[in-house]
């Protein structure tokens, strides 16, 4: 009798187990069949609503204690660190001067070429309050949600590099899918070789750049940046560094990328909430650094252009750079360091042509103006810029205007 | 009659306060989600699985173990970005198996707890990866080194957690 009861009990247990499993399998099948129904399932909302307030309060309390300790009590080595930071600032200022010039030049070129640039116009800082708790789901919860203007598919970054994108948004929190999750993907480009590919996460937590043909040469150590092709991450954000290159599947390379952001130790992130596409505008002060020669030429009186018949009669020997009014040298002049009109259409050498560097100033507008009768006073007022020195610098500094 | 009494004496069935029944799995889930923010290696642990095994073994009721596992697993699924039910299925099976095992062998001493958790962790991972690969088409691979390492780590942690949770048991 007892055996019979035991068997019945076991059978009932198995039926319950089977029912539970079948129900969940059907639930899975429904979710796989309709993956993007647009909404979030209620059980997820409940789970997030229960867990994130607790983790958020723990994180904020811990931060309060940590900040109090660090900012008011534990100030050991602060003076030394301050001095080191000052040195670093001085070095970075020097570096900044060079970068500003480069950026200005790039900006002017973009204007000339009519490039549309993507600007990150609005970001929201957020704090990581929780993980998914699963090794197979590489995602994080942040303490900003729909109420803070967060929306799905917004890029999430740190100063080091990209982190991921917003996957789900809840009222006061959001789920961020990391770039090393197998279901994530980002359009990337190799900084030097300009090869484009797709960054995918792997099951073991590494990131791999796909879609680069095996006949391409990729070196470990090359930087990887976003390409902007995925329409999520703006172009040019740091992604990581190529750590290993090997043969992949189907004539493609297997390029392993070490993410720039430390994905397993992220505490604070920036959510890019607004990206604008706009053509850069050239502002009046954005014409690049003014050269001494330009300032000098503006202050000096100009020489009236000679009559056209005369210049024709001299067989092109007259300097007709066409920049006398502005005082700017012609591009060709700048390149060669010698008058470009030294040879005529007929190929004959002009009478005034001189191949020596010292003769060059005479052909420049500056040289022309210096021979004028009255400019002496004004020329003296300009800080010491001697004509030979100016002409010697010209080939380096001069740019086509 | 004597044999039956002896058997009943051997198998102790425990009960739990409703607050403990709900609170302990919830705390385990919160800790599982929160601790990896500060300690990234904690991803290797599966506190909800350890709690599932503990309750299943203590109650020794397969139905109860299966339902507890399903509930904990579904909650864990809800925190991930993956479809609901992958952890649910894996933990339902573990809950059922742990209860069945708990009714047959002694699972009170640390050695058997260590071995039991080691084995159940591997089974759990195998079920999870199978379901994820063949039902959800997730790109997951079985890495022996990682699985064995994680199984051992979880087994060691389980011995400690079980010892702590023994204090909330009610006979």
Contacts between the chains, C-beta under 8 A, distances in Angstrom:
chain1	res1	chain2	res2	distance
A	2	B	4	7.3
A	12	B	63	7.6
A	13	B	62	4.1
A	13	B	63	5.6
A	13	B	66	7.7
A	13	B	96	7.3
A	13	B	100	7.9
A	16	B	62	7.6
A	16	B	63	4.8
A	16	B	66	6.1
A	16	B	67	7.7
A	17	B	62	7.0
A	17	B	63	7.9
A	17	B	66	5.0
A	17	B	92	6.9
A	17	B	93	7.5
A	17	B	96	4.9
A	20	B	66	5.5
A	20	B	67	6.9
A	20	B	70	5.2
A	20	B	92	5.0
A	21	B	89	5.9
A	21	B	92	6.1
A	21	B	93	7.3
A	24	B	70	7.0
A	24	B	74	7.8
A	24	B	85	4.1
A	24	B	88	4.8
A	24	B	89	5.0
A	24	B	92	7.0
A	25	B	85	7.2
A	25	B	89	7.0
A	25	B	135	6.8
A	27	B	83	8.0
A	27	B	84	6.2
A	27	B	85	4.9
A	28	B	83	5.5
A	28	B	84	7.5
A	28	B	85	4.3
A	28	B	86	7.1
A	28	B	89	7.7
A	28	B	131	7.5
A	28	B	135	5.3
A	28	B	136	6.3
A	29	B	135	7.3
A	31	B	83	4.0
A	31	B	84	6.5
A	31	B	85	7.4
A	32	B	83	6.3
A	32	B	135	7.1
A	32	B	136	5.9
A	32	B	137	7.3
A	35	B	83	7.9
A	41	B	78	7.6
A	41	B	84	6.5
A	43	B	74	6.6
A	43	B	75	7.8
A	43	B	78	4.9
A	43	B	84	6.4
A	44	B	78	4.6
A	44	B	79	7.9
A	44	B	84	7.6
A	46	B	78	7.3
A	47	B	75	5.6
A	47	B	78	3.5
A	47	B	79	5.5
A	48	B	78	7.4
A	48	B	79	7.2
A	50	B	26	7.4
A	51	B	29	6.7
A	51	B	30	5.6
A	51	B	33	5.6
A	51	B	79	6.5
A	54	B	30	5.4
A	54	B	34	7.7
A	55	B	30	6.6
A	55	B	33	6.3
A	55	B	34	4.5
A	55	B	37	7.6
A	58	B	34	6.3
A	59	B	34	7.9
A	59	B	37	7.2
A	128	B	37	5.7
A	129	B	34	8.0
A	129	B	37	7.3
A	130	B	33	4.5
A	130	B	34	5.7
A	130	B	37	6.4
A	130	B	79	7.9
A	131	B	33	5.6
A	131	B	34	7.6
A	131	B	36	4.4
A	131	B	37	5.9
A	131	B	43	7.4
A	132	B	33	6.8
A	132	B	79	5.1
A	132	B	80	4.4
A	132	B	81	6.8
A	133	B	29	6.9
A	133	B	32	3.8
A	133	B	33	4.1
A	133	B	36	6.9
A	133	B	43	7.9
A	133	B	48	7.8
A	133	B	76	6.5
A	133	B	79	5.7
A	133	B	80	7.6
A	134	B	43	7.6
A	134	B	76	7.0
A	134	B	79	7.5
A	134	B	80	5.0
A	134	B	82	7.8
A	134	B	87	7.5
A	135	B	43	4.6
A	135	B	44	6.8
A	135	B	150	7.9
A	136	B	80	7.6
A	136	B	82	7.3
A	136	B	128	7.3
A	136	B	132	6.9
A	136	B	138	7.4
A	136	B	140	6.1
A	137	B	80	3.6
A	137	B	81	5.6
A	137	B	82	5.5
A	139	B	80	7.0
A	139	B	81	5.0
A	140	B	37	7.8
A	141	B	33	7.6
A	167	B	81	5.5
A	168	B	81	7.0
A	175	B	81	6.0
A	177	B	81	6.1
A	181	B	81	7.8
A	182	B	138	6.9
A	182	B	139	4.4
A	182	B	140	7.5
A	183	B	81	7.4
A	183	B	138	7.7
A	183	B	139	8.0
A	202	B	139	7.9
A	203	B	139	5.7
A	203	B	140	5.1
A	203	B	141	4.9
A	204	B	141	7.5
A	204	B	143	6.7
A	204	B	146	7.7
A	264	B	36	7.9
A	264	B	40	3.7
A	265	B	40	6.1
A	267	B	37	7.3
